[in-house]
Amino acid sequence: MNIEKTLSVQKREGYGKGPSGRLRAQKLIPGVFYTPKGENISVQAPALPLQKIYEEMGHTTVFNLEIEENGQKTAYPVLIWQVQFPPYKRAFTHIDFYGVDLDKEVTVDVPVEFVGTSRGVKLGGQLETYREIVRLCSKPLDMPKKIVVDVTPMDINTTICVGDLQLPENVKAVYDQNFAIVSVISKAKE
């Protein structure tokens, strides 16, 4: 599997509130790239391409981070690790990129999507979802963007646990206890 998407960024100078605020005024988002070797490289990313790649890749899909320094460009495979937004609007204030080794496993929180209408709900039961993310471990290029759980065959008083999930090949769930993800329960009598 090849990495198809690339985000071009530049190294940045200046740290703290003032320089970061000036960057954001120019539609550039300050960030940090953490290399697989443990180094930190301060970068600045253009806001619109960053927004597009974040919407498409999320926190689970690997893409190339192309860092431009002194006229030379170097590409690194990365995941988006952490994103900061102000509480009142959906605009980036800071972003962290996590450099990955494509041959080593990573652990990532992956969203769970529930599809279908369960048999139990049609018979008067109630669908209860307990988890909207599941922690998975795999090599970076094998990591799924999301886990889809079809609740259609679920009857009243049935539960799907993390151990029951149908995961792609070479992907495993990370958990200590086999916790419930979704259940169909009977509605309480009034």
For each residue, the residues with C-beta under 8 A, 3 or more apart:
1: 141 142
2:
3: 6 62 63 64 77 141
4: 63
5: 53 56 57 63 64
6: 3 63 64 65 66 75
7: 45 49 50 53 63 64 65 66
8: 46 49 66 68 73
9: 31 33 43 44 45 46 65 66 67 68
10: 43 44 67 68 69
11: 41 42 43 44 67 68 69
12: 19 23 30 42 43 44
13: 19 42
14: 18 19 20
15: 19 20 42
16: 19 20
17: 20 21
18: 14 21 22
19: 12 13 14 15 16 22 23 30
20: 14 15 16 17 23 24 30 93 94
21: 17 18 24 25
22: 18 19 25 26
23: 12 19 20 26 28 29 30 44
24: 20 21 27 28 29 30 47 93
25: 21 22
26: 22 23
27: 24 46 47 48
28: 23 24 44 45 46 47
29: 23 24 44 45 46 47 50 92 93 94 95
30: 12 19 20 23 24 42 43 44 94 95
31: 9 42 43 44 45 94 95 96 97
32: 40 41 42 43 96 97
33: 9 40 41 42 43 65 67 76 78 96 97 99
34: 38 39 40 81 96 97 98 99
35: 38 39 40 41 76 99
36: 99 100 101 104
37:
38: 34 35
39: 34 35
40: 32 33 34 35
41: 11 32 33 35 67
42: 11 12 13 15 30 31 32 33
43: 9 10 11 12 30 31 32 33 65 67 97
44: 9 10 11 12 23 28 29 30 31
45: 7 9 28 29 31 49 50 95
46: 8 9 27 28 29 49 50
47: 24 27 28 29 50 51 91 92
48: 27 51 52
49: 7 8 45 46 52 53
50: 7 29 45 46 47 53 54 92 95
51: 47 48 54 55 92
52: 48 49 55 56
53: 5 7 49 50 56 57 63
54: 50 51 57 58 80 83 92 95
55: 51 52 58
56: 5 52 53 61
57: 5 53 54 60 61 62 63 80
58: 54 55 61 80 111 145
59: 79 80 81 108 109
60: 57 79 108 110 111 143 144 145 146
61: 56 57 58 79 143 145
62: 3 57 77 78 79 100 102 140 141 143
63: 3 4 5 6 7 53 57 77 78
64: 3 5 6 7 75 76 77 78
65: 6 7 9 33 43 75 76 77 78 97 99
66: 6 7 8 9 73 74 75
67: 9 10 11 33 41 43 73 74 75 76
68: 8 9 10 11 71 72 73
69: 10 11 72 74
70:
71: 68
72: 68 69
73: 8 66 67 68
74: 66 67 69
75: 6 64 65 66 67
76: 33 35 64 65 67 99
77: 3 62 63 64 65 99 100 102 140
78: 33 62 63 64 65 97 98 99 100
79: 59 60 61 62 97 98 100 106 108 140
80: 54 57 58 59 83 95 96 97 98
81: 34 59 96 97 98
82: 95 96
83: 54 80 92 94 95 96
84: 92 93 94 95
85: 89 90 91 92 93
86: 89 91 93
87:
88:
89: 85 86
90: 85
91: 47 85 86
92: 29 47 50 51 54 83 84 85 95
93: 20 24 29 84 85 86
94: 20 29 30 31 83 84
95: 29 30 31 45 50 54 80 82 83 84 92
96: 31 32 33 34 80 81 82 83
97: 31 32 33 34 43 65 78 79 80 81
98: 34 78 79 80 81
99: 33 34 35 36 65 76 77 78
100: 36 62 77 78 79 104 106 140
101: 36 104 140
102: 62 77 139 140 141
103: 139
104: 36 100 101 139
105: 137 138 139
106: 79 100 137 138 139 140 143
107: 135 136 137 174
108: 59 60 79 135 136 137 143
109: 59 133 134 135 136
110: 60 133 134 135 136 143 144 145 146 147
111: 58 60 132 133 146 147
112: 131 132 133 134 146 147 148 149 181
113: 146 147 148 149
114: 127 129 149 151 182
115: 148 149 150 151 152
116: 150 151 152
117: 121 122 151 152
118: 121 122 125 127 151 152 153 154 155 184
119: 122 123 152 153 154 155
120: 123 125 127 154 155 156 157 158 184
121: 117 118 124 125 126 127 184
122: 117 118 119
123: 119 120 155 156
124: 121 156 186 187
125: 118 120 121 155 156 157 184 185 186 187
126: 121 184 185 186 187
127: 114 118 120 121 151 154 182 183 184
128: 182 183 184 185
129: 114 132 181 182
130: 179 180 181 182 183
131: 112 134 162 179 180 181 182
132: 111 112 129
133: 109 110 111 112
134: 109 110 112 131 147 162 165 173 181
135: 107 108 109 110 173 174 175
136: 107 108 109 110 143 144 147 167 171 172 173 174
137: 105 106 107 108 171 172 173 174
138: 105 106 142 143 168 170 171 172
139: 102 103 104 105 106 142 143 170
140: 62 77 79 100 101 102 106 143
141: 1 3 62 102
142: 1 138 139 168 169 170 171
143: 60 61 62 106 108 110 136 138 139 140 171
144: 60 110 136 147 167 168 171
145: 58 60 61 110
146: 60 110 111 112 113
147: 110 111 112 113 134 136 144 165 167
148: 112 113 115
149: 112 113 114 115 160 165 181 182
150: 115 116 153
151: 114 115 116 117 118 127 154 160 182 184
152: 115 116 117 118 119
153: 118 119 150
154: 118 119 120 127 151 158 160 182 184
155: 118 119 120 123 125 158 184
156: 120 123 124 125 184 185 186
157: 120 125 183 184 185 186
158: 120 154 155 183 184
159: 180 182 183 184
160: 149 151 154 164 165 180 181 182 183
161: 164 178 179 180 181
162: 131 134 165 173 175 178 179 181
163: 173 175 178
164: 160 161
165: 134 147 149 160 162 173 181
166:
167: 136 144 147 171 172 173
168: 138 142 144 171
169: 142
170: 138 139 142
171: 136 137 138 142 143 144 167 168
172: 136 137 138 167
173: 134 135 136 137 162 163 165 167
174: 107 135 136 137
175: 135 162 163 178 179
176:
177:
178: 161 162 163 175
179: 130 131 161 162 175
180: 130 131 159 160 161 183
181: 112 129 130 131 134 149 160 161 162 165
182: 114 127 128 129 130 131 149 151 154 159 160
183: 127 128 130 157 158 159 160 180
184: 118 120 121 125 126 127 128 151 154 155 156 157 158 159
185: 125 126 128 156 157
186: 124 125 126 156 157
187: 124 125 126
188:
189:
190:
